[in-house]
Amino acid sequence: MVDFYKIRLLPSKSLQLKNMPKQSATDLLAEISKLLQYHDALGIREYPRTQLLDRFLHKQDRPSPAQPGGGSQAGAKKDLKTLEKKHVFDPGLAKRVTLQDVRQELGDCQRCRLHESRTNIVFGQGPAKTKLVIVADAPCREDDLQTAPVQGEAGALLDKMLAAIGLSREEVYITNLVKCFPGIDAKPAENEIKTCLPFLFRQIEIICPSVICTMGMQASQTLLHSRRSLFQLRGRFYNFNDLCSSKLQDRIVVMPSLHPSILLENSELKKASWQDLQMIQKKLQEG
């Protein structure tokens, strides 16, 4: 049986341990960090345990990994149960409330610990009637400061991506899985996602788009009730209605794809993203 290291990922292209050029410890750690971030975006969280990797990591100087059944894993399994249930929607909500009503209900939210790391709530941006909703994982620091989703260099790239399929930012609704900046290099926890999810669902039901494009692994896994990697999920549509507890007014499909920030760091992934966009364009033209 192959033994694996499980690593909480903080990535590059592959684990090149042989013939690595001599670097300072700081430079080497930076390269490893880039590699792990890249792999994290792809959903890679385990590496085959080899003698070479053992020596590289100085395993004997590190504490043993937590054993199955430990407290943290038990807590994770409990949190995963929230993803096994169908999404709960309120039929007819769009006839009774608006996006502004939902924003007012959210208020100065302190329902979870994410409020401690934010400056502003990033609720969403775009028209209430649109065929395309983009859902990213969480606001970045720049989004937090500007109170708008997908800003900065990633936002500029997103604008170009939308333009390539004949759309502008003003024609789509953009939001996040959670509405608060989780901190530098941090990701929202399962309980924080669960707390914020009802507000995202209200946004979706009020807008009632034809297509939801989830840009990021957490958004994709959460909306699709899946633990598969983003690269396993992307490249096809999923019927969102089948994942919901109540009948939605219209059929909605979900296309998992890559966040522009990942494309800025890894230009070789742009081809895959373009394929996703072309499929979205065709679906929107159908109807």
Stockholm file with secondary structure:
# STOCKHOLM 1.0

chainA/1-287         MVDFYKIRLLPSKSLQLKNMPKQSATDLLAEISKLLQYHDALGIREYPRTQLLDRFLHKQDRPSPAQPGGGSQAGAKKDLKTLEKKHVFDPGLAKRVTLQDVRQELGDCQRCRLHESRTNIVFGQGPAKTKLVIVADAPCREDDLQTAPVQGEAGALLDKMLAAIGLSREEVYITNLVKCFPGIDAKPAENEIKTCLPFLFRQIEIICPSVICTMGMQASQTLLHSRRSLFQLRGRFYNFNDLCSSKLQDRIVVMPSLHPSILLENSELKKASWQDLQMIQKKLQEG
#=GR chainA/1-287 SS CCCEEECCCCCCSSCCCTTCCCCCHHHHHHHHHHHHHHHHHHTCCEEECCHHHHHHHTGGGSCCCCCTTCHHHHHHHHHHGGGTSCBCCCTTHHHHCCHHHHHHHHCSCCSSGGGGTCSSCCCCBSCSSCSEEEEESSCCHHHHHHTSSSCHHHHHHHHHHHHHTTCCGGGSEEEESSSSCCCTTCCCCHHHHHHHHHHHHHHHHHHCCSEEEEESHHHHHHHTTCCSCHHHHCSSCEESGGGBSSCCSSCCEEEEECCHHHHHHCGGGHHHHHHHHHHHHHHHHHC
#=GC SS_cons         CCCEEECCCCCCSSCCCTTCCCCCHHHHHHHHHHHHHHHHHHTCCEEECCHHHHHHHTGGGSCCCCCTTCHHHHHHHHHHGGGTSCBCCCTTHHHHCCHHHHHHHHCSCCSSGGGGTCSSCCCCBSCSSCSEEEEESSCCHHHHHHTSSSCHHHHHHHHHHHHHTTCCGGGSEEEESSSSCCCTTCCCCHHHHHHHHHHHHHHHHHHCCSEEEEESHHHHHHHTTCCSCHHHHCSSCEESGGGBSSCCSSCCEEEEECCHHHHHHCGGGHHHHHHHHHHHHHHHHHC
//
